[in-house]
Amino acid sequence: MIGTIPLSDLGGIAVDVVAAIVPLIALFLVFQIAFLRIPWRDVAGMVIGLAIAAVGLLLFLAGVAVAYVPFGRAIGTALASLEWSWMVGLVGLVLGLVTAWGEPAIRILADQVEEASSGSITHGLVVAAICVGVAVAGAVGLLRIVYGIPILYILVPGYLLVILVMWFSERDFVAIAVDAGGVATGPLANTFLLAVALGTSASLGDGNALVGGFGLAALISVAPIVSVMIVGLLVRQKQRQGSEEP
């Protein structure tokens, strides 16, 4: 046993990691031989980096099985027993914020946006906009479970709001916002927050835990799109005010 993972389970995780990485290596080798022709010394460095990433992915998935999922379910069970339902929304707000803050994919996106925009769209602005969106989605998603609100009642208006805000947004922020919705549903959200939602739904015991617990990732993918585009509208308005001043 390693922690609470049997060696057989750890072996299964290792097989999954290998199955995920081998096709990428094969594709790279095809491009390397046919088109890229990168010096093999540089290729060796890439292989070492890929091996480090594979080990990191193995450790992450093992940690998810040992801590993230059980911890998330435990929090969800505790939330379901709270006397005041509004506190579930408050906890969901905080959990969504800290989860998005620790999501590595969000920071990578923010770095790329800042680099591509030559610093006009800062790293901190992108991260803050996405974190606010995920925080709101976490609160709404958990309150939906507590009050038994059908997910379509939230998703459909959410996407309509996305289309509405998109009409008034600049193309740069629309592109960033759509990608933000993808990176926000990264490994932290899909393991920890989803486990919290499933634990809350299962503990309430008043319906199908699958129907109630799943769907949070869909809400998380919508909220950052809206929040980033709203930030874009505010930035444009500020720029207009600055240009109108003598």
Number of C-alpha atoms within 10 A of each C-alpha: 9 10 11 12 14 11 12 10 15 18 13 12 18 19 12 13 18 13 11 12 14 11 11 12 12 11 10 14 15 12 12 15 10 9 9 11 11 11 9 10 8 10 15 11 11 12 12 12 12 15 13 12 14 17 14 13 15 20 15 14 20 20 15 17 19 15 14 20 21 17 17 21 23 17 19 27 20 15 26 22 13 11 9 10 15 14 14 25 23 18 17 26 23 16 21 25 22 14 21 27 20 13 19 16 18 25 18 13 19 23 19 14 20 17 14 11 12 10 11 10 19 16 19 13 15 26 23 19 22 30 27 22 28 35 27 23 26 33 23 21 29 31 20 21 27 21 9 14 13 13 18 10 10 14 16 11 11 17 16 11 15 22 12 12 18 20 10 13 18 14 13 13 22 22 14 19 28 18 16 29 26 18 22 30 25 19 17 20 24 15 19 23 29 22 23 30 34 27 25 28 29 21 19 18 10 11 13 11 18 12 14 25 22 17 19 26 23 16 23 30 24 25 29 34 31 27 25 29 26 21 19 25 18 13 13 14 12 12 11 11 10 10 9 8 6 4
